[in-house]
Amino acid sequence: MIAFPYRCPTTGYRLEGRQAVPAAASPMVTYVAEHCAACGGLHIVNPATGRLMSEERTRPAPGLAAQATARGGQLPGSASFPS
């Protein structure tokens, strides 16, 4: 069993999560669902970094950012709706 630190986004407390089996060496990112003892919620955590999935997914990839700029701020695959 491997322990890793993460921070609860609701309370700000630092907690320790546990992963039963270490992730295999892979280019894919692995996430673990952790029941939070501080807030009682469920957090999806990357055990390699200790960051929440929502923290890692807040910014588009550099290539997508360039494409969005070229398209007037719209990301590929996103729909535009009239106001």
C-alpha positions, 0 to 999 in steps of 0.5 A: 500500500502506498500513501500520498498527500493531498489537500481537501478543496473544501476545508484546505486540510492536508490529508493522506490518501492510500493506493492499494497497488502502485500504478504501472509505468504508463503514459496514462495518468491514474486517479484514485477516488478518496473519501475525505475524512475532513469534509466527508466528500469524494475527491478524485486525486492523482497519487503521483502529484497529490493534485485533484483532477479538477486542479489538473484540468483547469487549463487547456493543453498548450496546443489547444490554447493556440487553436482556441486563439486562432478560432476566436477563443473557441476550443475544438469540439465546443459548440457556440450558441447565439446569445 
